[in-house]
Amino acid sequence: SRGTIRVLHDRSFADDPTRMLRAVRYAGRYGFALESHTLDLIDEEGRTVLSRLSGERLRHEFDMIFEEEHPSSMLHRLAELDLLSPIHPSLQYANFQIPFIDILPEEFGEFTIPNIQTIKQTLGWILWLVPLSAFDIEAISKRLDFPTHLTRSAAGGSRLLADLPSLVHWKPSQWTFYLEELPSISVYA
């Protein structure tokens, strides 16, 4: 029926577990529902195979989510379906209300980022991972094979958020010195 996403065969997710992530992305993009039998196939076997996938393949799927119009709801749905913890347990504590990603302006500031990633993808990662500790970000970065710039940008956003309460009483000169140490895209995020 219309508005439904279903697998072609029962081994579909076991054969390629990134299809689970894509099913959620397409459901979110088109406002479709996952058919009930298809939902049943998102099971322990699928999660196990997902947990063994290469970091680069998984990161690419999230990069695609960050390019969508409403990534927040897709990330939320992945968490509901318990598809994040098999990838890395700390991802379930990431930030699921990322309204800024959903309303990002078409015009970004001027940032120098390597062309492996778009600005929207980089901002998506920073804003998603911002509540996590430096330790967790480092572990996720290793698991998902982040390019160096992405690890630094995500860690910078997390550090800035954690330090903000203590920065309030600083002089502008101290702020400037502190912020210059961080990637500018982390500050922007």
C-alpha positions as CSV (number, residue, x, y, z in Angstrom):
1,S,0.0,0.0,0.0
2,R,1.0,3.6,-0.4
3,G,3.0,5.3,2.3
4,T,4.6,2.1,3.5
5,I,8.2,0.9,3.5
6,R,8.7,-2.8,3.4
7,V,11.6,-5.1,2.8
8,L,11.7,-7.2,-0.4
9,H,12.6,-10.4,1.5
10,D,13.2,-11.6,5.1
11,R,17.0,-11.7,4.8
12,S,17.1,-8.1,3.5
13,F,18.4,-6.5,6.8
14,A,20.7,-9.4,7.6
15,D,22.3,-9.2,4.1
16,D,22.8,-5.4,4.4
17,P,22.0,-3.9,7.8
18,T,22.5,-0.3,6.5
19,R,19.1,-0.9,4.9
20,M,17.6,-0.5,8.4
21,L,19.1,3.0,8.6
22,R,18.0,3.8,5.1
23,A,14.4,2.6,5.8
24,V,14.2,5.0,8.7
25,R,15.6,7.8,6.6
26,Y,13.2,7.3,3.7
27,A,10.3,6.9,6.2
28,G,11.2,10.2,7.7
29,R,11.7,11.9,4.3
30,Y,8.4,10.9,2.8
31,G,6.3,10.6,6.0
32,F,5.9,6.9,5.4
33,A,5.5,4.1,8.0
34,L,7.6,1.0,8.3
35,E,5.4,-2.0,7.6
36,S,4.8,-4.2,10.7
37,H,6.6,-7.3,9.4
38,T,9.5,-5.1,8.3
39,L,9.6,-3.7,11.8
40,D,9.7,-7.3,13.2
41,L,12.8,-7.9,11.1
42,I,14.7,-5.2,12.9
43,D,15.8,-7.8,15.4
44,E,18.9,-8.9,17.4
45,E,20.4,-10.6,14.3
46,G,20.1,-7.4,12.3
47,R,21.6,-5.3,15.2
48,T,24.5,-7.8,15.6
49,V,25.4,-7.5,11.9
50,L,25.0,-3.7,12.2
51,S,27.4,-3.6,15.1
52,R,30.1,-5.3,12.9
53,L,29.9,-3.0,10.0
54,S,32.8,-0.8,9.1
55,G,32.8,2.7,10.6
56,E,33.1,4.3,7.3
57,R,29.9,2.7,5.9
58,L,28.0,3.6,9.0
59,R,29.3,7.2,9.1
60,H,28.2,7.6,5.5
61,E,24.6,6.7,6.4
62,F,24.6,9.3,9.2
63,D,26.1,11.9,6.8
64,M,23.1,11.2,4.5
65,I,20.7,11.7,7.4
66,F,22.3,15.1,8.2
67,E,21.7,16.2,4.6
68,E,17.9,15.5,5.1
69,E,15.4,18.2,6.0
70,H,14.5,16.7,9.4
71,P,17.4,14.7,10.7
72,S,16.3,15.1,14.4
73,S,13.2,12.9,13.9
74,M,15.2,10.3,12.0
75,L,17.9,10.1,14.8
76,H,15.1,9.9,17.3
77,R,13.5,7.0,15.4
78,L,16.8,5.1,15.2
79,A,17.1,5.4,19.0
80,E,13.5,4.2,19.5
81,L,14.3,1.1,17.3
82,D,17.5,0.6,19.3
83,L,19.7,0.9,16.3
84,L,22.2,3.4,17.8
85,S,23.6,1.4,20.7
86,P,24.8,-1.5,18.5
87,I,26.8,1.1,16.6
88,H,28.2,2.7,19.8
89,P,26.5,2.6,23.3
90,S,27.2,6.3,23.9
91,L,25.1,7.4,20.8
92,Q,21.9,6.8,22.8
93,Y,22.9,9.7,25.0
94,A,23.5,12.1,22.2
95,N,21.4,15.1,21.5
96,F,18.0,14.2,19.9
97,Q,16.5,17.6,19.8
98,I,18.7,19.3,17.2
99,P,16.2,21.9,16.0
100,F,19.1,24.0,14.6
101,I,19.9,21.3,12.0
102,D,16.3,21.2,10.9
103,I,16.2,25.0,10.3
104,L,19.8,25.5,9.1
105,P,20.0,28.5,6.7
106,E,21.1,27.8,3.2
107,E,23.9,30.4,3.7
108,F,26.5,29.3,6.1
109,G,29.5,31.2,7.5
110,E,32.8,30.9,5.8
111,F,34.4,27.7,7.0
112,T,37.4,25.8,5.8
113,I,36.5,22.1,6.0
114,P,38.0,19.3,3.9
115,N,35.6,18.4,1.1
116,I,35.1,14.9,2.4
117,Q,32.1,16.3,4.2
118,T,29.6,19.1,3.7
119,I,29.2,21.9,6.3
120,K,25.7,20.6,7.0
121,Q,27.1,17.1,7.8
122,T,29.8,18.6,10.0
123,L,27.4,20.8,11.9
124,G,25.0,17.8,12.2
125,W,27.7,15.7,13.9
126,I,28.8,18.5,16.2
127,L,25.3,19.4,17.4
128,W,24.3,15.7,17.8
129,L,27.4,14.8,19.8
130,V,27.7,18.0,21.8
131,P,26.4,16.7,25.1
132,L,28.8,13.8,25.2
133,S,32.2,13.8,27.0
134,A,35.5,14.1,25.2
135,F,36.1,10.5,26.1
136,D,32.8,9.3,24.4
137,I,33.5,11.5,21.3
138,E,37.0,10.0,21.0
139,A,35.5,6.5,21.1
140,I,32.7,7.2,18.6
141,S,35.3,9.0,16.4
142,K,37.4,5.8,16.4
143,R,34.4,3.5,15.9
144,L,33.0,5.5,12.9
145,D,36.4,6.3,11.4
146,F,35.9,10.1,11.6
147,P,38.2,12.3,9.5
148,T,40.5,14.3,11.8
149,H,38.7,17.6,11.2
150,L,35.4,16.0,12.4
151,T,36.9,14.6,15.6
152,R,38.4,18.0,16.4
153,S,35.2,19.9,15.6
154,A,33.0,17.5,17.6
155,A,35.4,17.6,20.6
156,G,35.6,21.4,20.3
157,G,31.8,21.8,20.5
158,S,31.5,19.4,23.5
159,R,34.3,21.2,25.3
160,L,32.8,24.7,24.7
161,L,29.4,23.6,25.9
162,A,30.9,22.0,29.1
163,D,33.1,25.1,29.8
164,L,30.4,27.8,29.1
165,P,29.2,28.2,32.7
166,S,32.7,29.1,33.9
167,L,33.4,31.4,30.9
168,V,30.6,33.8,31.9
169,H,32.9,35.7,34.3
170,W,35.9,36.0,32.0
171,K,37.2,39.2,30.3
172,P,36.7,39.5,26.5
173,S,40.4,39.1,26.0
174,Q,40.3,35.7,27.8
175,W,37.3,34.7,25.7
176,T,39.1,35.6,22.6
177,F,42.1,33.6,23.5
178,Y,40.0,30.5,24.5
179,L,37.8,30.6,21.4
180,E,40.8,31.0,19.0
181,E,42.0,27.6,20.2
182,L,38.8,25.9,18.9
183,P,37.8,25.1,15.3
184,S,35.6,28.0,14.2
185,I,32.9,25.6,13.1
186,S,32.6,24.3,16.7
187,V,32.0,27.8,17.9
188,Y,29.5,28.4,15.2
189,A,27.6,25.2,16.1
